[in-house]
């Protein structure tokens, strides 16, 4: 697995819309961070904050991230931010965390409007504007974590490459990078679950997107869409009794404080899509666009290596803090969960049936292509 992932890292694709004419649009001017709040370990030559970067004549790009900086997702994003800030003399990423500039869907909408410049989300968020894109966020799209690297190979994955172009035209943002994960989303509850029947009537937090609510429903639960910034409170107060997220997130937010069980349903491997307001993208030089692409490749490598080293540790941390992990070996009926979700996918998304067949064939024959 390690060698396979290392080999496929070279295939991580970052990409951009073909160059258009010159644009007068400049990066957005969101409030800059208080210089006094910056850490003192900024590398020499890198501005300590957006104010200093602007004074140096750098273009400041405002980035929104709905997670905390300390979380695993926050660390992944920060690796991208640090790479750009340290490898460009003309760009500076001003990152805001904890959903300060909006939740995950709101962040994308703000970038479309141009009130912020840059951010990350899943494919499901783009489905609001370009429905076909939702196919890549479907649960049980694939089950082998190594297949994520095949999906993001846009030289071979012509279906996704074509959809990205159409999505850019529909939204007004440029998708300049796609990052895969090896940490699947898992179901957590404050009671043990072995079959979909065990979730009957249980309120389960889902992301505020119909793909994720469909997944919870297919697994047997009652989905309650809640933004991540409100999820811990909802779990603590009993508004919902469960949720689903990767192990890295469970540890980052100490989910054991409000959840007792992890069910290894492995129902989804999220992709992270790096996006930027298209007018902002077109205002950048080719060199500046390339450093953003390179930053995505750096984030991908950082993410794979971090998860490769720490995923087993994440699981043990959950156990050490009192969570019980239920696997197929413990009686978890994975086939039943998958069957329930697949049936609902066919019912709700019949327009995706040809896509699912194409993707299955693509993954099966990837090495021969």
C-alpha positions in Angstrom: 0.0 0.0 0.0 2.7 2.5 1.0 4.6 1.9 -2.3 1.4 2.1 -4.3 0.3 5.4 -2.7 3.8 6.9 -3.1 3.8 6.0 -6.8 0.4 7.4 -7.3 1.2 10.7 -5.6 3.0 11.6 -8.8 -0.4 11.4 -10.5 -2.0 13.9 -8.2 -3.5 16.4 -10.5 -3.8 20.1 -10.2 -5.3 22.0 -13.0 -6.8 25.2 -14.2 -9.1 26.8 -16.7 -7.4 27.7 -20.0 -6.0 31.2 -19.9 -8.4 33.9 -20.8 -7.9 37.6 -21.5 -6.6 40.0 -18.9 -8.9 40.9 -16.0 -9.0 44.0 -13.9 -10.4 42.1 -11.0 -8.1 41.9 -8.0 -8.2 39.6 -5.0 -10.9 40.3 -2.5 -10.3 42.6 0.5 -11.7 40.7 3.5 -10.6 42.0 7.0 -7.0 41.1 7.8 -6.0 39.3 10.9 -4.7 41.1 13.9 -0.9 41.1 13.6 -0.6 40.5 17.3 -2.4 37.2 16.9 0.2 35.7 14.6 2.7 33.2 15.9 6.4 34.2 16.3 7.8 31.2 14.3 7.1 32.7 10.8 10.0 31.7 8.5 12.5 34.5 7.7 11.3 36.5 4.6 7.7 35.4 4.9 5.3 38.2 6.0 3.9 37.6 9.5 0.4 38.6 8.5 -1.7 40.0 5.6 -1.1 43.6 6.5 2.7 43.1 6.2 2.2 41.1 3.0 0.1 43.9 1.4 2.8 46.4 2.5 5.3 44.3 0.6 3.2 44.5 -2.5 2.0 40.9 -2.4 -1.5 39.9 -3.6 -3.4 38.8 -0.6 -5.9 35.9 -1.2 -8.5 35.4 1.5 -9.1 31.7 2.4 -12.0 30.3 4.4 -11.8 27.0 6.3 -14.7 25.7 8.4 -12.5 23.6 10.7 -10.2 24.7 13.4 -6.5 25.3 12.5 -5.5 22.6 15.0 -7.8 19.9 13.5 -6.4 17.4 11.0 -8.3 19.2 8.2 -6.9 22.5 9.4 -3.4 21.1 9.4 -3.9 19.9 5.8 -5.1 23.3 4.7 -2.3 25.1 6.6 0.3 22.9 4.8 -1.1 24.4 1.5 -1.1 27.9 3.0 2.5 27.6 4.3 3.7 26.3 1.0 2.3 29.2 -1.0 3.4 31.8 1.4 7.0 30.4 1.6 7.4 29.8 -2.1 5.9 32.9 -3.7 7.3 36.4 -3.5 4.1 37.9 -4.9 1.2 35.9 -3.2 0.1 35.6 0.4 -2.8 33.4 1.7 -4.7 35.0 4.6 -6.4 32.0 6.2 -9.5 32.1 8.4 -10.5 29.1 10.4 -13.4 27.9 12.5 -15.9 29.0 9.9 -15.2 32.6 10.7 -16.1 33.6 7.1 -18.9 31.0 6.8 -19.5 27.3 6.8 -18.4 24.9 4.1 -21.3 25.7 1.6 -21.3 29.4 2.5 -17.6 29.5 1.9 -18.1 28.3 -1.7 -20.9 30.7 -2.3 -18.8 33.6 -1.0 -16.1 32.6 -3.4 -18.6 32.5 -6.3 -19.7 36.0 -5.3 -16.1 37.2 -4.9 -16.3 38.2 -1.3 -13.5 35.7 -0.5 -10.9 34.3 -2.9 -10.1 30.7 -2.2 -11.2 27.7 -0.2 -11.8 23.9 -0.1 -14.9 21.8 -0.1 -16.2 18.4 -1.3 -17.7 17.6 -4.7 -21.1 17.5 -3.1 -21.1 21.3 -2.5 -20.6 21.9 -6.2 -23.7 19.7 -7.0 -25.9 22.6 -5.8 -24.7 24.5 -8.9 -23.8 21.6 -11.3 -25.7 18.5 -10.2 -23.6 16.0 -12.1 -20.6 16.8 -9.9 -22.4 15.1 -7.0 -21.6 11.6 -8.3 -18.0 11.9 -7.0 -19.3 12.4 -3.4 -21.6 9.4 -3.5 -21.2 6.9 -0.7 -19.7 3.5 -1.5 -18.4 4.9 -4.8 -15.3 2.7 -4.1 -14.0 0.8 -1.1 -10.3 0.5 -1.6 -8.6 3.7 -0.3 -5.9 3.4 -3.0 -8.5 4.0 -5.7 -8.7 7.7 -4.7 -5.4 8.3 -6.4 -6.9 6.8 -9.6 -9.9 9.1 -9.4 -7.8 12.3 -9.2 -5.6 11.3 -12.3 -7.3 13.7 -14.7 -5.2 12.6 -17.6 -7.0 9.2 -17.5 -10.2 10.2 -15.7 -11.7 12.1 -18.6 -15.2 12.0 -17.1 -14.1 14.0 -14.1 -12.0 16.4 -16.2 -14.9 17.1 -18.5 -17.2 17.7 -15.5 -14.8 20.1 -13.9 -14.7 22.3 -17.0 -18.5 22.4 -17.1 -18.7 23.1 -13.4 -16.3 26.0 -13.7 -18.5 27.5 -16.4 -21.6 27.0 -14.2 -20.2 28.5 -11.0 -17.6 31.2 -11.8 -14.9 29.5 -9.7 -11.9 27.6 -10.9 -11.2 24.2 -9.5 -7.4 24.1 -9.5 -6.8 21.0 -7.4 -8.4 17.7 -6.2 -7.0 15.9 -3.2 -8.0 12.3 -2.1 -7.9 10.8 1.3 -7.2 7.3 2.7 -9.3 8.0 5.9 -12.9 6.9 5.3 -15.9 8.4 6.9 -17.3 6.3 9.8 -20.6 6.3 11.7 -20.5 7.2 15.4 -23.4 6.9 17.9 -23.9 6.9 21.7 -25.2 3.3 21.4 -24.0 0.3 19.5 -25.1 -0.3 15.9 -24.7 -3.5 13.9 -27.4 -3.3 11.2 -29.5 -0.6 9.6 -32.4 -1.7 11.7 -30.5 -0.5 14.8 -30.6 3.1 13.4 -34.4 3.1 12.9 -35.7 6.4 14.4 -32.2 7.6 15.4 -31.4 11.2 14.6 -28.0 11.4 12.9 -26.2 14.6 12.0 -25.4 15.0 8.4 -23.7 17.6 6.3 -26.0 20.2 4.9 -26.1 18.5 1.5 -28.6 16.0 0.1 -25.9 13.5 -0.8 -25.0 13.1 2.9 -28.6 13.1 4.1 -29.4 10.4 1.5 -26.4 8.3 2.9 -27.7 8.5 6.5 -31.2 7.6 5.3 -29.9 4.7 3.3 -28.0 3.5 6.4 -31.2 3.4 8.3 -31.1 6.6 10.3 -33.0 9.9 10.3 -30.7 12.6 8.9 -30.6 16.0 10.5 -28.6 18.5 8.4 -26.4 20.6 10.7 -23.4 22.7 9.9 -20.2 21.4 11.4 -19.7 24.5 13.6 -22.9 23.5 15.5 -22.4 19.7 15.5 -20.7 19.2 18.9 -23.4 21.2 20.6 -26.1 19.2 18.9 -24.6 16.0 20.0 -24.0 17.2 23.5 -27.6 18.4 23.9 -29.1 15.3 22.4 -30.5 17.1 19.3 -28.9 14.3 17.4 -27.5 11.0 18.8 -24.9 10.3 16.1 -22.9 11.6 13.2 -20.3 10.4 10.6 -16.8 11.5 10.0 -13.2 10.1 9.4 -11.0 9.0 12.3 -8.8 12.1 12.0 -11.9 14.3 12.7 -13.0 12.1 15.6 -9.7 12.7 17.3 -9.3 16.3 16.4 -12.7 17.1 18.1 -12.5 14.6 20.9 -15.7 12.9 19.8 -15.5 10.6 22.8 -16.9 13.4 24.9 -20.3 12.9 23.3 -20.1 9.6 21.4 -19.4 6.1 22.7 -19.2 3.9 19.6 -17.5 4.0 16.2 -19.0 1.7 13.5 -16.5 1.1 10.7 -18.9 1.5 7.9 -16.2 2.9 5.6 -19.1 4.4 3.6 -17.3 7.3 1.9 -13.8 8.6 1.0 -14.1 12.3 0.6 -12.3 14.3 -2.0 -11.2 17.8 -1.2 -11.5 20.3 -4.1 -9.4 23.5 -4.1 -11.3 26.3 -5.7 -10.7 30.0 -6.4 -12.9 32.8 -7.7 -12.3 32.7 -11.5 -11.8 36.4 -11.9 -9.2 36.3 -9.1 -7.5 33.3 -10.9 -7.4 35.1 -14.2 -5.7 38.1 -12.4 -2.8 36.0 -11.4 0.3 35.4 -13.4 1.2 31.9 -14.7 3.8 31.6 -12.0 1.3 32.5 -9.3 -1.2 30.0 -10.7 1.5 27.3 -10.7 2.5 27.9 -7.1 -1.1 27.3 -6.1 -1.1 24.1 -8.1 2.1 23.1 -6.4 0.7 23.9 -3.0 -2.1 21.5 -3.7 0.4 18.7 -4.6 2.2 19.5 -1.4 -1.0 19.3 0.7 -1.8 15.9 -1.0 1.6 14.5 -0.1 1.4 15.9 3.5 -2.1 14.4 3.9 -1.2 10.9 2.7 1.9 10.7 4.7 0.2 12.0 7.9 -2.6 9.6 7.6 -0.3 6.7 6.8 1.7 7.4 9.9 -1.2 8.2 12.3 -4.4 6.4 11.2 -3.7 3.4 13.5 -2.9 5.9 16.3 -6.1 7.7 15.7 -8.1 4.5 16.2 -6.1 3.6 19.4 -6.7 7.1 20.7 -10.4 6.7 20.3 -10.2 3.3 22.2 -8.0 4.8 24.9 -10.6 7.5 25.6 -13.4 5.0 26.0 -14.9 4.6 22.5 -15.8 1.1 21.3 -15.0 0.3 17.7 -17.3 -2.1 16.0 -16.0 -3.8 12.8 -17.3 -6.4 10.5 -15.5 -9.0 12.6 -17.6 -7.9 15.5 -20.8 -8.4 13.6 -21.2 -5.1 11.7 -23.3 -6.0 8.7 -21.5 -4.0 6.0 -23.4 -5.6 3.2 -26.7 -4.5 4.7 -25.5 -0.9 5.0 -24.2 -0.8 1.5 -27.3 -2.4 0.1 -29.5 0.1 1.8 -27.5 3.0 0.5 -27.1 1.6 -3.0 -30.9 1.1 -3.3 -31.5 4.7 -2.4 -28.8 5.9 -4.8 -30.5 4.1 -7.6 -33.9 5.5 -6.6 -32.8 9.1 -6.0 -30.1 9.4 -8.7 -31.1 7.3 -11.7 -29.3 9.9 -13.9 -26.0 8.7 -12.4 -26.3 5.0 -13.3 -24.2 5.4 -16.5 -21.6 7.3 -14.4 -21.4 4.6 -11.8 -20.8 2.0 -14.5 -18.1 4.1 -16.1 -16.3 4.7 -12.8 -16.4 1.0 -11.9 -14.9 0.1 -15.3 -12.4 2.9 -15.1 -11.1 1.7 -11.7 -11.0 -1.9 -12.7 -9.0 -1.2 -15.8 -6.9 1.7 -14.6 -3.6 -0.2 -14.7 -4.2 -1.4 -18.2 -5.0 2.0 -19.6 
